[in-house]
Amino acid sequence: MTMRGFGAFLAYRLARTLVALWLVSSVVFVVMRLSGDPVPLLLPPDAPTSEIFRVRHDLGLDRPLAVQYAVFLQNVLHGDFGRSIHFRQGAMGVALGYLPATLELGAAAFLIAVLCALPIGILSAVRRNSPLDHGAMGFALIGQSAPTFFIGVLLILVFSLRLNLFPTSGRGGLAHLVLPAATLGAFTMASIARITRSAMLEVLRTDFVRTARAKGVAEAAVIVKHTLKNASLPIITITGLQLGTLLGGAIVTETVFAWPGMGRLAVESIYNRDYPVVQAVVFIAAVLFVVINFTLDMLYGVLDPRIREAG
Amino acid sequence: MARTVRTGTGLSRRELLRRAAGAGAAAAGGIFQAGWAAPAAAQTTQKRDLIVAQGGDVSRFDPHMSTSSNDVRVSFNLFDNLLSRHPDGQLFPGLATQWKRTDPTTWEFKLLDGVKWHNGDPFTSDDAKFSLERTYDPAAHTLVATVFTTIDRIEAPTPASLVIHTKKPDPLLPARLAFYGGQIVPKKYLTAAGPDQFNAKPVGTGPMRFVSWVKDDKAVFEAYPQYWAGRIDVDRVVFRPIPETAARVAAVLRGEVDLITQLSPDQWDRVNQNPSTMGKGVLYAGLYVLGVNSKVKPLDNPLVKQAMSLAIDRQSIVKDLWRGRGLVPNGLIAKGDNHYDPSLPPLPYDPARAKAKLKEGNYNNEPVIIETTVGYVANDKAMSEAIAAMWKDVGVNVRVEVIEYSVRAEHNRDRSFKGLWWSDPTSTLGDPDGMMWRLLAPGGPMDYWRNPEWDKLGTDARFSIDEKFRDQAYKRMNQMALQYLPWIPVIQPSEDYGIQKYVAFTPNGNQQLDIRRFNFHMRRG
């Protein structure tokens, strides 16, 4: 790719990103407003009607939807996501306050998932149809199909209460991170392990692997250099997508483990009809997704010359 | 407690999660039975921290800006009221040492001398006057604006005395001063700092002093050494939100927290069987009722409503859905309140009479709709389903619709419920005036049924200082209410807590959580 080509590619990607963010924000804006009025939730049940109208007016909710939308867009362009109705602070500030906890949990879950899944997937592929393969894939099936809250509660019961190894909930040191990260990472681990296995199997069947073996390349090198490298594209795709999910806030895990993250904030804010906070959270999540996807695209280019040339 | 404004909590909203977690806990139940090795049961402790886990986070510290139970548990310990309602239901001195009615509409209060706010400012009667006036000051936009509507004006003749003039005789003024809205806030600090800053860094006179708050993580407080009623028995108090019941219970079982609120009935035995923990329950100061829109057909027909009430097998609901953690009400006055009549029998279950009443009332198969929330009050959806089945058995054409919290709040505001809905009226004053009259009076939040005699009795009783008359009035009102059923009372549940055995604590049925000396200490070895 020439420098100019790369520049155009970047500009194109950036434009697409902006459109995506605009669409996401708009959809959330409309859906939240259609879903209900925050004012009754803010006021006591015996609040007089005049008070309801005053609060509505103060929040700008008495204006036509189109006007509210225009104001919203204009403010967002200036980086202003409005004030949280519930917290009475800047919505973006509130949401960003929850981001570190979510990133910490997401990153830990991701690490656990990848560090466990890759060896499991590779071993399963190499020792195909062995008891190890069957065991690992059975385990992965459970990880992928068991509901998160079930895994979460089970881990609390076993590792906190029975084995007394980790705290039951809350955010604190490393020990606090283990169970929620394992819970959150379970699904990801299972998907990456399965995709790793099948991608590896695909490549292991190819001629160049047979050739490599035939010319006496060491088995470890065959697996890592020849097979894994060529199997890496689907693995990276799935891994990247999963990373987005992990970082976008893990509602169930955060609730079960009382983890003060963005997922929980999002749910609370939806219940409270706290439009600005919901918008800010979704915006952050969307940015994370977009950044990850963008990075993935770049990685593809690095890993696969065919994509680089076509791009 | 007014849960409609219980924003920022999360505990009971996520029925899906909770049910699922319940299923998880059940599935994993074997692990408990398999006998996990609990740490040796500690009946005493040297801990200097008290960690409380509740179902949702604090949303506000400004006591006049919230009536949600998660906030009230905190604000009642940051601040003092002039009077204090102890768990036995009696009123005790708070910032006021003495109070008396000098004429039917005048109350005089003697206030404590030498009390200091957490920031060192002296507390005076000016603060008290400012606080009470702030609650109904339209410019302050508080959430407790209706608590002191009987007050005409307040005087602060000396720093240690306060005089309150009511518009009409108000026998319950002391009770009003003891509950939410009555927390006394610092005039000087609040005026200088402004409400937002005050909410962010609250200053009170209470037994604990604000230190820090990380939203959805923990709120930290320290013992206020100069607390006028004596420094509390711990150095630090932490309130943590743990929304998921299973996780909250696990936290107390493992000893990570000292006290949990909202212990669910199905976990009661588990907490009691664990050697180091125990359950502590108190009858809720209020009732769980089905509100009735008596303006829609067929609920405008008292006979139909009587039939529906007769068709509810409340014993089974208490036994099966609540594992016995509650009791069957005998009317619209909660047990423990003034004017509760212990001689009345529990509301009867009689499907045969219910059928007869339906016939007598010419019930013509009109649809009856229960709009249930999921977790607004504990067990609401399960109870709705059970009651719907009971009503179908006697021939009521009933349908259950699930609605969301905000929809409930809107219906509540517009008084637009389609039929029946769940409510958990709290008895804020230990008196029917603070419960059925507060909610069912003309213009009240649950005003769907009117009767001139009932209305007159309610008004007269509110403004009467003749206790005999009030007693007669409420007896009659209860009788009439059971005939016309503006509410269908279902259960008076137990408010359950899980605690470490070394915690000596008595819960209050009104969801106050006093960690003051009279109510709380750690058992020291």
Boltz contact constraints between the chains, C-beta under 6 A:
constraints:
  - contact:
      token1: [A, 36]
      token2: [B, 406]
      max_distance: 6.0
  - contact:
      token1: [A, 40]
      token2: [B, 409]
      max_distance: 6.0
  - contact:
      token1: [A, 40]
      token2: [B, 410]
      max_distance: 6.0
  - contact:
      token1: [A, 40]
      token2: [B, 413]
      max_distance: 6.0
  - contact:
      token1: [A, 41]
      token2: [B, 7]
      max_distance: 6.0
  - contact:
      token1: [A, 41]
      token2: [B, 406]
      max_distance: 6.0
  - contact:
      token1: [A, 41]
      token2: [B, 409]
      max_distance: 6.0
  - contact:
      token1: [A, 44]
      token2: [B, 2]
      max_distance: 6.0
  - contact:
      token1: [A, 44]
      token2: [B, 5]
      max_distance: 6.0
  - contact:
      token1: [A, 44]
      token2: [B, 143]
      max_distance: 6.0
  - contact:
      token1: [A, 45]
      token2: [B, 4]
      max_distance: 6.0
  - contact:
      token1: [A, 45]
      token2: [B, 412]
      max_distance: 6.0
  - contact:
      token1: [A, 45]
      token2: [B, 445]
      max_distance: 6.0
  - contact:
      token1: [A, 46]
      token2: [B, 146]
      max_distance: 6.0
  - contact:
      token1: [A, 46]
      token2: [B, 445]
      max_distance: 6.0
  - contact:
      token1: [A, 86]
      token2: [B, 7]
      max_distance: 6.0
  - contact:
      token1: [A, 149]
      token2: [B, 17]
      max_distance: 6.0
  - contact:
      token1: [A, 149]
      token2: [B, 20]
      max_distance: 6.0
  - contact:
      token1: [A, 149]
      token2: [B, 21]
      max_distance: 6.0
  - contact:
      token1: [A, 150]
      token2: [B, 24]
      max_distance: 6.0
  - contact:
      token1: [A, 153]
      token2: [B, 21]
      max_distance: 6.0
  - contact:
      token1: [A, 153]
      token2: [B, 24]
      max_distance: 6.0
  - contact:
      token1: [A, 153]
      token2: [B, 25]
      max_distance: 6.0
  - contact:
      token1: [A, 153]
      token2: [B, 246]
      max_distance: 6.0
  - contact:
      token1: [A, 154]
      token2: [B, 28]
      max_distance: 6.0
  - contact:
      token1: [A, 156]
      token2: [B, 250]
      max_distance: 6.0
  - contact:
      token1: [A, 157]
      token2: [B, 28]
      max_distance: 6.0
  - contact:
      token1: [A, 157]
      token2: [B, 31]
      max_distance: 6.0
  - contact:
      token1: [A, 160]
      token2: [B, 250]
      max_distance: 6.0
  - contact:
      token1: [A, 160]
      token2: [B, 254]
      max_distance: 6.0
  - contact:
      token1: [A, 161]
      token2: [B, 36]
      max_distance: 6.0
  - contact:
      token1: [A, 161]
      token2: [B, 250]
      max_distance: 6.0
  - contact:
      token1: [A, 161]
      token2: [B, 254]
      max_distance: 6.0
  - contact:
      token1: [A, 162]
      token2: [B, 31]
      max_distance: 6.0
  - contact:
      token1: [A, 162]
      token2: [B, 36]
      max_distance: 6.0
  - contact:
      token1: [A, 167]
      token2: [B, 256]
      max_distance: 6.0
  - contact:
      token1: [A, 168]
      token2: [B, 247]
      max_distance: 6.0
  - contact:
      token1: [A, 168]
      token2: [B, 250]
      max_distance: 6.0
  - contact:
      token1: [A, 168]
      token2: [B, 251]
      max_distance: 6.0
  - contact:
      token1: [A, 168]
      token2: [B, 254]
      max_distance: 6.0
  - contact:
      token1: [A, 168]
      token2: [B, 256]
      max_distance: 6.0
  - contact:
      token1: [A, 169]
      token2: [B, 242]
      max_distance: 6.0
  - contact:
      token1: [A, 169]
      token2: [B, 247]
      max_distance: 6.0
  - contact:
      token1: [A, 169]
      token2: [B, 251]
      max_distance: 6.0
  - contact:
      token1: [A, 171]
      token2: [B, 217]
      max_distance: 6.0
  - contact:
      token1: [A, 255]
      token2: [B, 17]
      max_distance: 6.0
  - contact:
      token1: [A, 255]
      token2: [B, 243]
      max_distance: 6.0
  - contact:
      token1: [A, 255]
      token2: [B, 244]
      max_distance: 6.0
  - contact:
      token1: [A, 256]
      token2: [B, 244]
      max_distance: 6.0
  - contact:
      token1: [A, 256]
      token2: [B, 247]
      max_distance: 6.0
  - contact:
      token1: [A, 258]
      token2: [B, 242]
      max_distance: 6.0
  - contact:
      token1: [A, 260]
      token2: [B, 216]
      max_distance: 6.0
  - contact:
      token1: [A, 260]
      token2: [B, 217]
      max_distance: 6.0
  - contact:
      token1: [A, 268]
      token2: [B, 10]
      max_distance: 6.0
  - contact:
      token1: [A, 271]
      token2: [B, 13]
      max_distance: 6.0
  - contact:
      token1: [A, 271]
      token2: [B, 405]
      max_distance: 6.0
  - contact:
      token1: [A, 272]
      token2: [B, 7]
      max_distance: 6.0
  - contact:
      token1: [A, 273]
      token2: [B, 406]
      max_distance: 6.0
